[in-house]
Structure formats: C-alpha cells, structure tokens
Amino acid sequence: MNLPLLKAEQEDDVDRMMSVMEDAFDAHWGEAWNRRQLSDSLISPATHYLLIAADGETPKSGEPAAGFLLSRCIAGEEEMLLVAVRREYQGRGLGSKLIERFCTAARERGASELFLEMRHNNPARSLYEANGFTPIGRRANYYTLKSREKADAITYSKKLPG
C-alpha cells in the first residue's frame, strides 16, 4: 500500500514547526509531538496549520518560524491541536495573532465552533481565555506526564459569529 507523502514545502514547514516546538514546550510535561506524529497529521486534508514570523507576518520560504498553530476540522467544528511560540517571542502577541488567523480560516472552512483541550495548569490558559475561549469541561487524570503523574484536562470552546 502506498501512503501519501508530504510535499517538499510541507517537509520544510515540519522542520520549522519542530524547531519551534523543541524550543517552546517544556520537556517535563511531555506534550511536544515528535516529527512522525506531526508529519502523519499533515497527510490528512482535515489538518491545517499556520506559521508566524517574529514580525507577526507569515514567514517567507526558508525563513524560520517564531510560532505555529495546528488544527483539525471535522463536521463544522475545528479543534486546535497545538499552539507554540518560541520562548524569546512569547508575550509579544504572536499567540493571539495565530489564534485570530485561525478563527478567520476556520470560519472560512465552515466551522461554527472551535475547541481545544489543555493540561489544567498550562500557562497558556490566559491566552486562550483572552481570545474568547471558555472552559466547558474537565477530564480527571486525562494526561499521563513523563513522570507518570496524572493531570486533568480542561476542554474549551469558542463560538464563531455566523
């Protein structure tokens, strides 16, 4: 069986996203995806991503990314899977810009509601809430951390205007 392959530009983007993820995610929590997980997710036509440069624009070919957002669209809903901004650029509004662009793109794809799930003590909580996401549920002991500790997950949603 022949599996679909990523296009060359997507492979370059995977490199850029992996570089951001390695910098932005604290290894203690074990939340960063590996290259295979990221590449495999991009094979699906329901998976979308955005890159952002340090100046808030879309990075040009070959230019490093300061951040990215990965999402999946299913039946009028879209779920943010990963959001990451390099540590040196955090606190400059790049995460909010990524979420704003994600909301616009998701609406254009026909989504009426957005979802995300995060570890209960994730510091990105304030970013999501500042961008209109509201907690709607909690899953006890959902995540297993690298230390084998358990952590609750919080599910958030955001309705998009028609």
N, C-alpha and C positions, 0 to 999 in steps of 0.2 A: 504494500500500500504506500503510495506517495503522499507524504504530509506536505501541506502548504508551507512555503518558505517566506521569510520576511524579505521585503525589498531592501536594496542596499541603503537607501536613506533611512529606513526604519532601523536597520542594524546600527547606523551611526547614532540615531536617536536613543537606542537602547544603551549604547555606550555613555551618552550624555546623562541619561536618567540614572544609570547605575552609579556614575560618578557622584551625582547629587545625593543619591540615597546613601551611599557609603559615608558621605560627609554629614548628612542631616540626621540620620537615625542613630540613636544611642544603642549600641550593641547589647547592653544589659537587658533590653526588653525583647530582643529577638524579632522585631517587627519588619525589618527590611526583607524584601524579596531577593531571591537570587536571580542571576541572569536567565536561567532556564524558565523560571516562573514568569518573569517579565516578558520574555520573548514569546513564550507559549500563549500568554494572554493576548498579545497583539495580533495573533493569527486570526482571532475571531473578529468578524466585521462589526460586532456589537461593542467592541472595546475601542475607546478613543483616548487620546492624550493631548496635552498641551504642554509646550515648553515656554519658559520665560527667561530672558536675559537679565543681567544686572540692571539695565536701564529701564526695565519694565516692558520692553518690546519683545517680539518673537526673535529668538536668536537666528542669525544667518547660518547657512551651511558651514560646518566646521567650527563655528563659534561655540564656546562652552555655554551650557545652560546654568542659570542660577537657581532654577527650580522647575518642577513639573507637577502635573496633575494627571492621574489615570482614572478612567471611569468606564462603566459598563451600562449599556442601555438595554432595557428589557420591557416590552409591553407598556410604553408610555411612562415608564419610571426610569430614572437613572441613578446609579449608585457610584459615589466617589470611592474608589478603592485605595488610592494612595495620593497623598499630597506631601511634597517635600520642597524645602528651600534650604540652600547651603547655609550653614551657621553664620558665615560672615555677612550674609544678606538678610538674615531674619530681623524682624522689627522695622523693615522699610516699606511695608505694604505690598510686597510681591505675592504673598499668600492670598491676600484679599483680591489682588488683580487676577490671579489664577482662578479664584472662585467666581468672580464676576464674569470672566470669559467663559468659564464652564457653564454657568447658569444660562448665558446667552446661547451658547452652542447646543446645550441640552434642549432648550425651548425650541430652537430651530429644528432639532431632530424629532420634535413632537412630545417631549417629556412634559408632564404637568406637575410632577412631584420628584424631589430629589431626596436621596437617603445617604447616610454614611454611618459607619459604626466605628467606635474607637474604645481604647482602653480607658477605664473610668478616671484614671489620674493623668491622662495625656494633657500636657500643657497647651496643645492646640485647641482645646475646648473653647477658650476665649475667642480665638479666631473664628471658629465655626459659629458661635453664638452671635458675634459681632456682624456676621454675614447672613443672619436671618435663619439659622438652623435652630430647631427646638428639640430638646430631648423628648422622646416618645416611649422609650422602654429601656429596660436593663436586663441583661442576661448574666446571672450569677455564675462566677467561676468559668467564664467562657474561654478566656485565653489561658494557655499554659506558657509561662515565661521560660527563658533559658534556665533559670534557677529551679524550675519545676514548680514554682509558686503559681497560684491561680490568681487571675484578675478578672473583675467584672467588665462586661462590655456595655457601653451606652449607645443606643440607636438614636439617631437624629433624623429629622425630616425638614423639608422646606417646600412649601407650595409655590409654584411658579405662576405668575399672572398670565391669564389667557392670551 
